[in-house]
Amino acid sequence: MISLHFLHTNDLHSHFDHWGSLVSFLNKERRTLRRQGEPYLTLDLGDHMDRYHPMTEGLLGRGNVRLLNDAGYDYITIGNNEGITFTKDILKVAYEKRKFTIILANLYDENGKRPEWCIPWTIHQMAGVRVGLIGLTAAFPKFYSLLGWDIHDPMTELKPIVAALKPKTDLIVLLSHVGLPFDERVAEELDGIDVIIGAHTHHALEQGLTVGTTLIAQAGKYGRYAGHVVVEYDEKAHKVVHKGADLVTLREAPDAQTDQEVRRLTADGVNRMQEQITWLKRPLQVNWYQDTEITSIMADALRKWCHAQIGMVNAGVILEGLPAGAVTRYDIHHICPHPINPCRVVVTGQEIAEMIAIGLKKDFQTYELKGFGFRGKVIGKLIFSHLTYATDPESGEVRAATIRVAGAPLDLKKKYSIGTIDVFTMGHFLPPIVRARQEFYLPETLRDLLAWRLSELD
């Protein structure tokens, strides 16, 4: 009987608070397994990078790769935070010094070739057991195509690979950054995959989840946990006889050298963002529940960048104000760290009135949004450019007759273009935007637009 061990992490999102403890845990587990003569692999399932963090932003992912190298990872796949928040060239440079192998089957260049920094699958020998490893990531075709990629449907890509690998392997492990619903569907519909190690939906599966004969494991988010999958393989009977998964809460004392490296790389990232963007003659304050100059600047930047009639943003995207004086790229990143992109939508006047009414509700403004690229606290008030309105002094509700676009009364039947943020196209917060015709702008993020407009202030 051979015990095969898979140590795994996912969705770190550049939260390095527990990274030192994770490295201590990995080193301890691997030392024990080496003493016992049991084979292991160390895997990361993507979204290790997140440009909200100054290390990732300042070093453009190279610091994350350095940490993965130092921690001894063998194989990784990528998530959407790698795939659609960096350009092709930046991602290529970030992975140039990798010591691990990237497995990713459903990402192609526009010319039909896979990127040179990844392979779709591999067969890894673990104590003579042939382990097939396949990697997949979530498909966001509208975003990937704007960066020059062709992202394929993961299930369509997966089926022929599994069929090809089954006769060549003793077991198959899928590295999936597509999410638990997809992983469950794969387990139900596709024979031949023994283990799915997942990500993207941030599920913390304490002892995994068995669907049919497939074991699914996923280890939460932000480096709070690590996963440990064990597969027992009977080499005489040539079959898997047991599979188990454990979710490990990281309580090990941090590895001192690793913590020091995180601090050094973070400082390097901050240092690389010190170029001056502009000089402010006056401070710019922010309030998540009121109109302020800096959020109005952000809304107007969206209007102009997207060539729209109206600009709209939620005040919560600006985390802090800016003092008078020099403003650096780091300062802009600090107050607007979200990997959020501009988006242009077309809606009717009636739908605009509906969105204004939604945005005035307290439960909308105070909603503590998690995910969709938002790295703030609450959504906050909707701030507009080239649109004004008044509310009823008694009810607080918007008075439709007072809504004006560029000074003209709103026509409820007319269609208007709005420059806004991609967050509203993905959530349920503003239904008219979810339904609208959408055009995305990549690779620019909100902070790029904010820096552009601030640099033009008198």
Kinemage of the C-alpha trace (Angstrom):
@kinemage 1
@onewidth
@group {chain A} dominant
@subgroup {mainchain}
@vectorlist {calphas} color= white
{ca met a 1} P 0.000 0.000 0.000
{ca ile a 2} L 1.327 3.427 -0.963
{ca ser a 3} L 0.114 6.652 0.673
{ca leu a 4} L 0.179 9.650 -1.673
{ca his a 5} L 0.011 13.090 -0.058
{ca phe a 6} L -1.164 16.365 -1.628
{ca leu a 7} L -0.630 19.522 0.429
{ca his a 8} L -2.657 22.377 -1.048
{ca thr a 9} L -3.622 26.032 -0.713
{ca asn a 10} L -5.927 28.339 -2.658
{ca asp a 11} L -7.208 31.897 -2.903
{ca leu a 12} L -4.485 33.559 -0.850
{ca his a 13} L -5.352 36.888 -2.544
{ca ser a 14} L -2.015 38.293 -1.349
{ca his a 15} L -3.053 38.033 2.309
{ca phe a 16} L 0.362 37.309 3.778
{ca asp a 17} L -0.559 37.464 7.479
{ca his a 18} L -0.448 33.668 7.782
{ca trp a 19} L 2.184 32.978 5.137
{ca gly a 20} L 4.966 32.428 7.675
{ca ser a 21} L 2.771 29.947 9.573
{ca leu a 22} L 1.882 28.191 6.325
{ca val a 23} L 5.547 27.731 5.425
{ca ser a 24} L 6.241 26.355 8.911
{ca phe a 25} L 3.382 23.885 8.480
{ca leu a 26} L 4.500 22.804 5.011
{ca asn a 27} L 8.101 22.332 6.108
{ca lys a 28} L 7.048 20.297 9.150
{ca glu a 29} L 4.669 18.074 7.171
{ca arg a 30} L 7.190 17.459 4.406
{ca arg a 31} L 9.975 16.595 6.853
{ca thr a 32} L 7.689 14.025 8.472
{ca leu a 33} L 6.676 12.535 5.129
{ca arg a 34} L 10.289 12.319 3.977
{ca arg a 35} L 11.219 10.459 7.169
{ca gln a 36} L 8.349 8.058 6.571
{ca gly a 37} L 9.296 7.626 2.924
{ca glu a 38} L 5.880 8.737 1.697
{ca pro a 39} L 5.625 10.799 -1.522
{ca tyr a 40} L 4.008 14.227 -1.580
{ca leu a 41} L 3.265 17.204 -3.807
{ca thr a 42} L 2.675 20.815 -2.791
{ca leu a 43} L 0.005 22.584 -4.847
{ca asp a 44} L -1.550 26.040 -5.111
{ca leu a 45} L -4.911 26.446 -6.818
{ca gly a 46} L -4.740 30.072 -7.946
{ca asp a 47} L -5.619 33.623 -6.928
{ca his a 48} L -2.353 33.707 -5.022
{ca met a 49} L -1.846 37.181 -6.489
{ca asp a 50} L -4.120 40.115 -5.729
{ca arg a 51} L -3.201 43.620 -6.780
{ca tyr a 52} L -4.797 45.144 -3.692
{ca his a 53} L -1.504 44.403 -1.882
{ca pro a 54} L 1.472 46.752 -2.453
{ca met a 55} L 3.860 43.821 -2.903
{ca thr a 56} L 1.804 42.365 -5.728
{ca glu a 57} L 1.130 45.764 -7.298
{ca gly a 58} L 4.617 47.185 -6.922
{ca leu a 59} L 6.425 44.033 -8.067
{ca leu a 60} L 3.697 43.030 -10.556
{ca gly a 61} L 3.414 39.470 -9.244
{ca arg a 62} L 7.131 38.724 -9.074
{ca gly a 63} L 7.091 38.843 -5.269
{ca asn a 64} L 4.298 36.251 -5.153
{ca val a 65} L 6.313 33.972 -7.424
{ca arg a 66} L 9.348 34.390 -5.173
{ca leu a 67} L 7.296 33.328 -2.140
{ca leu a 68} L 5.886 30.286 -3.970
{ca asn a 69} L 9.413 29.319 -5.006
{ca asp a 70} L 10.789 29.668 -1.491
{ca ala a 71} L 7.875 27.698 -0.029
{ca gly a 72} L 8.649 24.726 -2.272
{ca tyr a 73} L 5.506 24.475 -4.402
{ca asp a 74} L 5.600 21.828 -7.108
{ca tyr a 75} L 2.553 22.647 -9.244
{ca ile a 76} L 0.057 25.493 -9.429
{ca thr a 77} L -2.803 26.637 -11.591
{ca ile a 78} L -3.939 30.241 -11.953
{ca gly a 79} L -7.092 32.080 -10.960
{ca asn a 80} L -8.857 35.077 -12.420
{ca asn a 81} L -6.761 37.422 -10.287
{ca glu a 82} L -3.712 36.290 -12.208
{ca gly a 83} L -5.431 35.867 -15.561
{ca ile a 84} L -7.454 39.060 -15.941
{ca thr a 85} L -5.807 41.658 -13.704
{ca phe a 86} L -2.403 41.464 -15.424
{ca thr a 87} L -1.550 41.943 -19.077
{ca lys a 88} L 0.016 39.109 -21.065
{ca asp a 89} L 3.457 40.679 -20.936
{ca ile a 90} L 3.342 41.332 -17.193
{ca leu a 91} L 2.198 37.784 -16.456
{ca lys a 92} L 4.939 36.344 -18.680
{ca val a 93} L 7.608 38.339 -16.844
{ca ala a 94} L 6.143 37.449 -13.436
{ca tyr a 95} L 6.485 33.727 -14.162
{ca glu a 96} L 9.937 33.853 -15.780
{ca lys a 97} L 11.767 32.828 -12.585
{ca arg a 98} L 9.265 30.249 -11.364
{ca lys a 99} L 10.619 26.997 -9.921
{ca phe a 100} L 7.220 25.308 -10.051
{ca thr a 101} L 5.179 24.060 -13.006
{ca ile a 102} L 1.964 25.824 -14.019
{ca ile a 103} L -0.790 23.492 -15.207
{ca leu a 104} L -3.570 25.181 -17.154
{ca ala a 105} L -5.539 23.539 -19.952
{ca asn a 106} L -8.204 26.041 -21.025
{ca leu a 107} L -6.220 29.237 -21.692
{ca tyr a 108} L -4.988 30.002 -25.201
{ca asp a 109} L -3.439 32.899 -27.024
{ca glu a 110} L -5.482 34.483 -29.789
{ca asn a 111} L -3.422 32.488 -32.291
{ca gly a 112} L -4.612 29.215 -30.757
{ca lys a 113} L -1.383 28.397 -28.923
{ca arg a 114} L -1.115 28.005 -25.178
{ca pro a 115} L 1.097 30.457 -23.283
{ca glu a 116} L 4.665 29.223 -23.020
{ca trp a 117} L 4.621 29.394 -19.216
{ca cys a 118} L 2.047 26.621 -18.736
{ca ile a 119} L 1.200 23.076 -19.764
{ca pro a 120} L -2.340 21.602 -19.909
{ca trp a 121} L -1.573 18.442 -17.960
{ca thr a 122} L 1.273 16.239 -16.779
{ca ile a 123} L 1.892 12.776 -15.405
{ca his a 124} L 3.906 12.792 -12.195
{ca gln a 125} L 5.440 9.613 -10.808
{ca met a 126} L 4.875 9.283 -7.054
{ca ala a 127} L 6.690 6.194 -5.752
{ca gly a 128} L 5.934 4.487 -9.045
{ca val a 129} L 2.271 5.548 -9.084
{ca arg a 130} L 1.364 7.465 -12.242
{ca val a 131} L -0.576 10.560 -11.161
{ca gly a 132} L -2.240 12.601 -13.878
{ca leu a 133} L -2.559 16.305 -13.036
{ca ile a 134} L -4.877 18.598 -15.026
{ca gly a 135} L -5.366 22.352 -14.444
{ca leu a 136} L -8.406 24.530 -15.219
{ca thr a 137} L -9.413 28.092 -14.432
{ca ala a 138} L -12.734 29.948 -14.474
{ca ala a 139} L -13.751 31.306 -17.882
{ca phe a 140} L -14.490 35.049 -18.108
{ca pro a 141} L -14.394 35.419 -21.900
{ca lys a 142} L -15.348 39.114 -22.065
{ca phe a 143} L -12.396 40.016 -19.856
{ca tyr a 144} L -9.849 37.536 -21.213
{ca ser a 145} L -10.542 38.518 -24.823
{ca leu a 146} L -9.782 42.183 -24.092
{ca leu a 147} L -6.327 41.093 -22.933
{ca gly a 148} L -5.682 39.060 -26.063
{ca trp a 149} L -6.533 35.636 -24.629
{ca asp a 150} L -8.959 32.956 -25.778
{ca ile a 151} L -10.397 31.245 -22.692
{ca his a 152} L -12.184 27.946 -23.361
{ca asp a 153} L -15.084 26.366 -21.525
{ca pro a 154} L -13.471 24.256 -18.773
{ca met a 155} L -15.776 21.247 -19.090
{ca thr a 156} L -15.351 21.100 -22.857
{ca glu a 157} L -11.585 21.224 -22.427
{ca leu a 158} L -11.542 18.674 -19.637
{ca lys a 159} L -13.397 15.740 -21.208
{ca pro a 160} L -10.894 14.764 -23.936
{ca ile a 161} L -7.922 15.206 -21.592
{ca val a 162} L -9.425 12.831 -19.039
{ca ala a 163} L -10.169 10.311 -21.787
{ca ala a 164} L -6.557 10.524 -23.000
{ca leu a 165} L -5.031 10.267 -19.522
{ca lys a 166} L -7.120 7.395 -18.127
{ca pro a 167} L -5.167 4.593 -19.859
{ca lys a 168} L -1.833 6.230 -19.051
{ca thr a 169} L -2.328 6.887 -15.326
{ca asp a 170} L -3.189 5.174 -12.065
{ca leu a 171} L -5.181 8.114 -10.743
{ca ile a 172} L -6.173 11.579 -11.933
{ca val a 173} L -6.148 14.775 -9.864
{ca leu a 174} L -7.883 17.885 -11.207
{ca leu a 175} L -6.542 21.270 -10.101
{ca ser a 176} L -9.623 23.455 -10.450
{ca his a 177} L -9.973 27.192 -10.054
{ca val a 178} L -13.520 27.097 -11.370
{ca gly a 179} L -15.550 26.791 -8.164
{ca leu a 180} L -17.369 24.174 -6.121
{ca pro a 181} L -20.544 23.987 -8.286
{ca phe a 182} L -18.386 23.155 -11.306
{ca asp a 183} L -16.359 20.619 -9.332
{ca glu a 184} L -19.538 18.878 -8.182
{ca arg a 185} L -20.820 18.805 -11.751
{ca val a 186} L -17.557 17.248 -12.950
{ca ala a 187} L -17.756 14.596 -10.225
{ca glu a 188} L -21.336 13.768 -11.210
{ca glu a 189} L -20.914 13.743 -14.981
{ca leu a 190} L -17.364 12.643 -15.699
{ca asp a 191} L -15.821 9.276 -14.837
{ca gly a 192} L -12.124 8.883 -14.171
{ca ile a 193} L -11.232 11.787 -11.875
{ca asp a 194} L -10.254 10.549 -8.426
{ca val a 195} L -9.619 13.854 -6.657
{ca ile a 196} L -10.590 17.444 -7.408
{ca ile a 197} L -8.629 20.053 -5.481
{ca gly a 198} L -10.616 23.232 -5.897
{ca ala a 199} L -10.666 26.995 -5.417
{ca his a 200} L -12.413 30.208 -6.514
{ca thr a 201} L -15.540 29.916 -4.336
{ca his a 202} L -13.563 30.008 -1.065
{ca his a 203} L -15.218 26.945 0.478
{ca ala a 204} L -13.571 25.519 3.571
{ca leu a 205} L -14.323 21.788 3.308
{ca glu a 206} L -13.271 20.309 6.643
{ca gln a 207} L -12.979 16.709 5.486
{ca gly a 208} L -13.606 17.226 1.834
{ca leu a 209} L -16.758 16.335 -0.050
{ca thr a 210} L -17.344 13.009 -1.791
{ca val a 211} L -19.555 13.091 -4.879
{ca gly a 212} L -19.924 9.667 -6.450
{ca thr a 213} L -16.422 8.229 -6.331
{ca thr a 214} L -14.669 11.608 -6.524
{ca leu a 215} L -13.190 13.398 -3.515
{ca ile a 216} L -13.407 17.212 -3.637
{ca ala a 217} L -11.159 19.335 -1.399
{ca gln a 218} L -10.948 23.116 -0.980
{ca ala a 219} L -9.125 25.123 1.681
{ca gly a 220} L -11.004 28.393 2.221
{ca lys a 221} L -9.251 31.682 1.525
{ca tyr a 222} L -6.601 34.178 2.651
{ca gly a 223} L -4.142 31.548 3.893
{ca arg a 224} L -6.094 30.765 7.038
{ca tyr a 225} L -6.020 27.059 6.215
{ca ala a 226} L -4.043 24.481 4.315
{ca gly a 227} L -5.437 21.273 2.890
{ca his a 228} L -3.999 17.760 3.104
{ca val a 229} L -5.356 15.064 0.808
{ca val a 230} L -4.217 11.456 1.260
{ca val a 231} L -4.805 8.774 -1.372
{ca glu a 232} L -4.122 5.131 -0.516
{ca tyr a 233} L -3.094 3.151 -3.588
{ca asp a 234} L -2.818 -0.651 -3.692
{ca glu a 235} L 0.030 -1.244 -6.108
{ca lys a 236} L -0.687 -4.985 -6.292
{ca ala a 237} L -4.371 -4.573 -7.139
{ca his a 238} L -3.573 -1.420 -9.166
{ca lys a 239} L -6.384 0.612 -7.681
{ca val a 240} L -7.188 3.405 -5.249
{ca val a 241} L -8.580 1.950 -2.039
{ca his a 242} L -9.074 5.070 0.095
{ca lys a 243} L -9.175 8.867 -0.206
{ca gly a 244} L -9.356 11.399 2.592
{ca ala a 245} L -9.092 15.164 3.032
{ca asp a 246} L -8.305 17.314 6.049
{ca leu a 247} L -8.565 21.063 6.488
{ca val a 248} L -5.746 22.319 8.696
{ca thr a 249} L -6.065 25.563 10.658
{ca leu a 250} L -2.648 27.190 10.585
{ca arg a 251} L -1.380 27.573 14.137
{ca glu a 252} L 2.324 26.928 13.642
{ca ala a 253} L 4.768 29.587 14.788
{ca pro a 254} L 5.698 31.655 11.712
{ca asp a 255} L 8.910 30.840 9.899
{ca ala a 256} L 11.114 33.804 10.782
{ca gln a 257} L 12.993 33.870 7.484
{ca thr a 258} L 9.713 33.801 5.551
{ca asp a 259} L 8.219 36.667 7.561
{ca gln a 260} L 11.363 38.678 6.939
{ca glu a 261} L 11.126 37.984 3.216
{ca val a 262} L 7.475 39.111 3.137
{ca arg a 263} L 8.444 42.393 4.812
{ca arg a 264} L 11.373 42.906 2.443
{ca leu a 265} L 9.330 42.214 -0.676
{ca thr a 266} L 6.493 44.454 0.545
{ca ala a 267} L 8.915 47.304 1.198
{ca asp a 268} L 10.376 46.788 -2.274
{ca gly a 269} L 6.886 46.948 -3.769
{ca val a 270} L 6.085 50.177 -1.931
{ca asn a 271} L 9.416 51.681 -2.976
{ca arg a 272} L 8.689 51.002 -6.631
{ca met a 273} L 5.468 53.039 -6.433
{ca gln a 274} L 6.995 56.301 -5.210
{ca glu a 275} L 6.856 58.279 -8.451
{ca gln a 276} L 4.828 61.463 -8.050
{ca ile a 277} L 1.486 61.571 -9.867
{ca thr a 278} L 0.437 65.103 -8.966
{ca trp a 279} L 0.634 67.849 -6.364
{ca leu a 280} L -2.564 68.768 -4.543
{ca lys a 281} L -3.056 72.387 -3.502
{ca arg a 282} L -5.750 71.297 -1.050
{ca pro a 283} L -6.680 68.082 0.753
{ca leu a 284} L -9.373 65.845 -0.709
{ca gln a 285} L -11.677 64.353 1.898
{ca val a 286} L -13.853 61.286 1.443
{ca asn a 287} L -17.178 60.267 2.957
{ca trp a 288} L -18.806 56.990 1.921
{ca tyr a 289} L -22.320 58.390 2.445
{ca gln a 290} L -21.996 61.852 0.892
{ca asp a 291} L -20.850 63.508 -2.297
{ca thr a 292} L -17.210 64.569 -2.024
{ca glu a 293} L -14.804 66.089 -4.509
{ca ile a 294} L -12.612 63.005 -4.889
{ca thr a 295} L -15.514 60.628 -5.536
{ca ser a 296} L -16.946 63.131 -8.007
{ca ile a 297} L -13.551 63.150 -9.745
{ca met a 298} L -13.723 59.349 -9.902
{ca ala a 299} L -17.230 59.399 -11.389
{ca asp a 300} L -16.191 61.962 -13.986
{ca ala a 301} L -13.096 59.931 -14.868
{ca leu a 302} L -15.355 56.958 -15.630
{ca arg a 303} L -17.638 59.109 -17.776
{ca lys a 304} L -14.777 60.450 -19.846
{ca trp a 305} L -12.798 57.208 -20.116
{ca cys a 306} L -15.848 55.263 -21.277
{ca his a 307} L -17.040 58.049 -23.620
{ca ala a 308} L -20.389 58.031 -21.836
{ca gln a 309} L -23.046 60.625 -21.083
{ca ile a 310} L -23.055 59.880 -17.358
{ca gly a 311} L -20.453 58.688 -14.861
{ca met a 312} L -21.428 56.588 -11.847
{ca val a 313} L -19.397 55.055 -9.034
{ca asn a 314} L -20.026 54.032 -5.441
{ca ala a 315} L -18.325 56.228 -2.846
{ca gly a 316} L -16.945 53.163 -1.037
{ca val a 317} L -14.310 52.578 -3.726
{ca ile a 318} L -12.259 55.460 -2.302
{ca leu a 319} L -11.066 54.183 1.066
{ca glu a 320} L -9.406 57.351 2.364
{ca gly a 321} L -8.847 60.962 1.407
{ca leu a 322} L -5.604 62.575 0.272
{ca pro a 323} L -3.696 65.341 2.082
{ca ala a 324} L -2.402 68.424 0.311
{ca gly a 325} L 1.018 68.057 -1.270
{ca ala a 326} L 2.720 65.372 -3.310
{ca val a 327} L 0.635 62.359 -4.364
{ca thr a 328} L 2.501 59.227 -5.418
{ca arg a 329} L 1.386 56.111 -7.249
{ca tyr a 330} L 1.534 54.325 -3.890
{ca asp a 331} L -0.853 56.886 -2.382
{ca ile a 332} L -3.359 56.264 -5.192
{ca his a 333} L -3.030 52.511 -4.755
{ca his a 334} L -3.482 52.849 -0.990
{ca ile a 335} L -6.811 54.653 -1.281
{ca cys a 336} L -8.101 52.716 -4.318
{ca pro a 337} L -6.605 49.183 -4.233
{ca his a 338} L -9.386 47.313 -6.039
{ca pro a 339} L -8.704 45.196 -9.160
{ca ile a 340} L -11.837 46.738 -10.708
{ca asn a 341} L -12.147 47.802 -14.343
{ca pro a 342} L -14.239 50.480 -16.072
{ca cys a 343} L -17.381 49.448 -17.894
{ca arg a 344} L -19.813 51.209 -20.232
{ca val a 345} L -23.488 50.282 -20.164
{ca val a 346} L -26.582 51.554 -21.951
{ca val a 347} L -29.820 51.857 -19.946
{ca thr a 348} L -33.124 53.728 -20.177
{ca gly a 349} L -34.043 56.852 -18.249
{ca gln a 350} L -36.549 54.778 -16.301
{ca glu a 351} L -33.772 52.400 -15.264
{ca ile a 352} L -31.594 55.329 -14.205
{ca ala a 353} L -34.370 56.534 -11.920
{ca glu a 354} L -34.646 52.998 -10.543
{ca met a 355} L -30.893 52.857 -9.810
{ca ile a 356} L -30.918 56.239 -8.082
{ca ala a 357} L -33.724 55.006 -5.829
{ca ile a 358} L -31.815 51.797 -5.019
{ca gly a 359} L -28.641 53.749 -4.301
{ca leu a 360} L -30.400 55.983 -1.770
{ca lys a 361} L -31.448 53.042 0.401
{ca lys a 362} L -29.540 52.613 3.642
{ca asp a 363} L -29.163 48.851 3.238
{ca phe a 364} L -27.523 49.430 -0.171
{ca gln a 365} L -25.081 52.045 1.088
{ca thr a 366} L -24.090 50.118 4.222
{ca tyr a 367} L -23.810 46.725 2.525
{ca glu a 368} L -20.423 45.170 3.356
{ca leu a 369} L -19.518 43.917 -0.085
{ca lys a 370} L -17.098 40.996 -0.349
{ca gly a 371} L -15.646 39.831 -3.644
{ca phe a 372} L -16.229 40.974 -7.246
{ca gly a 373} L -12.879 42.765 -7.007
{ca phe a 374} L -14.070 45.140 -4.269
{ca arg a 375} L -11.489 45.535 -1.491
{ca gly a 376} L -13.277 48.165 0.596
{ca lys a 377} L -15.690 48.088 3.528
{ca val a 378} L -19.135 49.193 2.329
{ca ile a 379} L -20.675 50.083 -1.036
{ca gly a 380} L -21.546 53.629 0.001
{ca lys a 381} L -23.579 56.222 -1.851
{ca leu a 382} L -23.866 56.287 -5.648
{ca ile a 383} L -21.988 59.298 -6.995
{ca phe a 384} L -22.775 60.688 -10.456
{ca ser a 385} L -21.116 62.866 -13.049
{ca his a 386} L -23.336 64.928 -15.384
{ca leu a 387} L -26.431 63.806 -13.502
{ca thr a 388} L -28.241 65.623 -10.697
{ca tyr a 389} L -31.432 64.962 -8.741
{ca ala a 390} L -33.328 66.073 -5.666
{ca thr a 391} L -35.049 64.026 -2.972
{ca asp a 392} L -38.330 64.592 -1.202
{ca pro a 393} L -37.563 66.325 2.135
{ca glu a 394} L -40.081 64.180 4.005
{ca ser a 395} L -39.719 60.696 2.483
{ca gly a 396} L -36.113 61.002 1.316
{ca glu a 397} L -37.115 59.375 -1.971
{ca val a 398} L -35.893 60.642 -5.315
{ca arg a 399} L -38.218 63.016 -7.146
{ca ala a 400} L -38.114 61.762 -10.737
{ca ala a 401} L -39.062 65.153 -12.145
{ca thr a 402} L -35.851 66.656 -10.725
{ca ile a 403} L -33.438 64.225 -12.402
{ca arg a 404} L -31.330 65.990 -15.017
{ca val a 405} L -28.616 64.748 -17.355
{ca ala a 406} L -26.144 67.447 -18.413
{ca gly a 407} L -28.758 69.981 -17.338
{ca ala a 408} L -31.615 68.530 -19.409
{ca pro a 409} L -34.611 66.727 -17.847
{ca leu a 410} L -34.290 62.934 -17.799
{ca asp a 411} L -36.345 61.255 -20.532
{ca leu a 412} L -37.636 58.034 -18.989
{ca lys a 413} L -37.926 56.336 -22.393
{ca lys a 414} L -34.621 57.494 -23.824
{ca lys a 415} L -31.441 55.402 -23.660
{ca tyr a 416} L -28.328 56.780 -21.947
{ca ser a 417} L -24.741 55.558 -21.738
{ca ile a 418} L -23.104 55.289 -18.311
{ca gly a 419} L -19.429 54.873 -17.492
{ca thr a 420} L -19.291 52.798 -14.326
{ca ile a 421} L -17.491 49.815 -12.743
{ca asp a 422} L -17.551 46.134 -13.647
{ca val a 423} L -18.618 45.195 -10.095
{ca phe a 424} L -22.197 46.208 -10.867
{ca thr a 425} L -22.345 43.877 -13.880
{ca met a 426} L -21.519 40.830 -11.744
{ca gly a 427} L -23.576 41.268 -8.598
{ca his a 428} L -27.285 41.683 -7.933
{ca phe a 429} L -26.992 45.215 -6.576
{ca leu a 430} L -28.212 47.169 -9.599
{ca pro a 431} L -30.371 44.918 -11.830
{ca pro a 432} L -30.577 47.391 -14.761
{ca ile a 433} L -26.794 47.195 -15.194
{ca val a 434} L -26.805 43.402 -14.994
{ca arg a 435} L -29.369 43.355 -17.815
{ca ala a 436} L -27.714 46.087 -19.898
{ca arg a 437} L -25.474 45.849 -22.927
{ca gln a 438} L -21.968 45.996 -21.463
{ca glu a 439} L -18.562 47.041 -22.766
{ca phe a 440} L -15.491 46.489 -20.586
{ca tyr a 441} L -12.188 48.371 -20.579
{ca leu a 442} L -8.993 46.476 -19.719
{ca pro a 443} L -6.272 46.491 -18.457
{ca glu a 444} L -6.912 49.869 -16.805
{ca thr a 445} L -8.207 49.800 -13.246
{ca leu a 446} L -10.056 52.462 -11.258
{ca arg a 447} L -6.828 53.765 -9.737
{ca asp a 448} L -5.355 54.288 -13.201
{ca leu a 449} L -8.333 56.492 -14.068
{ca leu a 450} L -8.134 58.306 -10.730
{ca ala a 451} L -4.431 59.000 -11.230
{ca trp a 452} L -5.139 60.277 -14.747
{ca arg a 453} L -7.767 62.766 -13.603
{ca leu a 454} L -5.868 63.887 -10.509
{ca ser a 455} L -2.814 64.623 -12.638
{ca glu a 456} L -4.946 67.048 -14.694
{ca leu a 457} L -6.210 69.051 -11.698
{ca asp a 458} L -5.191 72.710 -11.576
